[in-house]
Amino acid sequence: MTPPSLGAPPFRRLACLLCLAAVAAPGAGVHAAAEVTVTGGADQSARNYRWIISHDHAAAISQVEIPQYRAAWAKGPPGWTADLQNARGGAGREGVCRFAAEPGSELPRGREAVFEMGIVATGTPKGPGIISVGFADGTSVTVAAEVPIKEPVSDRTASLIGLGVIFLVFVIARKSRRRQEGSAALDAGR
């Protein structure tokens, strides 16, 4: 007796039903992510960020959260407030900027808005991050975008480790040279 193959009709029907249920489910992740478009990121100095956000969701956008590290200021569209959480990377931690629409200033379907942020110091790296967009109906989606990030520990310590290795090589080379000179002096004295 051979086991039924995956191509057998009962399994095929079950697979089709599961696929249809996943696609037709309200708020399915694949469909929700396509509702919001985020363009932009850092300028050439990597100190100023600008994102243009638009959507085609039935409800208006009422809030936006953008991760930040070492932010000095943030500005949303007219009628929006910006609240920097853990601004300037306090204690080396990353933070978030929460933009919220005042009543009547939400971003309706088909419109776009500009969100901006400035970073305290040059040298803050930019990288991939997740922007969270909340709608007036209580739903939210996340979109990948370029944001200011905390530099990895390896980047911060690589130069110190490199200097340490160079110093260690210098010390070993000096000791080796002294041993050779001492050995040569002993050989000359015999």
Secondary structure, DSSP 8 states (H G I E B T S, - for coil): -----TTSHHHHHHHHHHHHHHHHSTT-HHHHHTTEEEEEEE-TTSSEEEEEEEE--SS-EEEEEEEESSEEEEE-STTEEEEEETGGGGGG--EEEEEEE-TT--B-TT-EEEEEEEESSTT--EEEEEEEEEETTS-EEEEEEEEE----HHHHHHHHHHHHHHHHHHHHHHHHHHHHHHHHHHHHT-
